[in-house]
Amino acid sequence: DAGVIQSPRHEVTEMGQEVTLRCKPISGHNSLFWYRQTMMRGLELLIYFNNNVPIDDSGMPEDRFSAKMPNASFSTLKIQPSEPRDSAVYFCASSLESGLKSLYEQYFGPGTRLTVT
Amino acid sequence: AQKITQTQPGMFVQEKEAVTLDCTYDTSDQSYGLFWYKQPSSGEMIFLIYQGSYDEQNATEGRYSLNFQKARKSANLVISASQLGDSAMYFCAMREGPGRAAGNKLTFGGGTRVLVKP
């Protein structure tokens, strides 16, 4: 079975450019998460969708960041304009929310390593 | 206050020995879940084990076991019979809230780097 798919795997861009990261969750999962990982701040949740609806975006750093989930199989995280401090690894994860505890684990994609110069 | 604390930034362990990774958490919720993830040098995050706050037994998954001490608010990961492939960063994480209402939002600790020596 395919896991969470992210693209691109690596992105190098110049300050001020728009960056779009893409994620395809595991088929059948109804929750999707965007995380950012840096050495300084560790793993931070940016935004969380359930059934394609944003539930918690309190981790989105500022208005330059936006995320969408137009359907159950696709999500984007956009940074416009990008800044050097946005350099990080961005992970997408998905899970199936149900009453069964064994389904609460989140499955992570391979991540997108973003470098903004 | 930190919700998840991993006090060991790094540790060495001899191959075939057991290692315990510490994790303490802070929550006022009665219902919560605790997770451990492994991140090898390749970067992916791999789910290892889950413990629910109401689970009577400590969780086990193969060579991984979770030493859950609710009163102490600790959820230490024990890796038995360490292998070279266990060298990685290990993250403890917590999901708070009464299940569906709060969803699956996870808060991660800072991680512990484990290096298994041959």
Interface residues (C-beta under 8 A of the other chain):
Chain A: S31 F33 G42 L43 L45 Y48 N50 I55 D56 V89 F91 A93 S95 E97 G99 K101 S102 Y104 E105 Q106 Y107 F108 G109 P110 G111 R113
Chain B: G33 F35 Y37 G43 E44 M45 I46 F47 Y50 G52 D55 F91 R95 G99 R100 G103 N104 K105 L106 T107 F108 G109 G110 G111
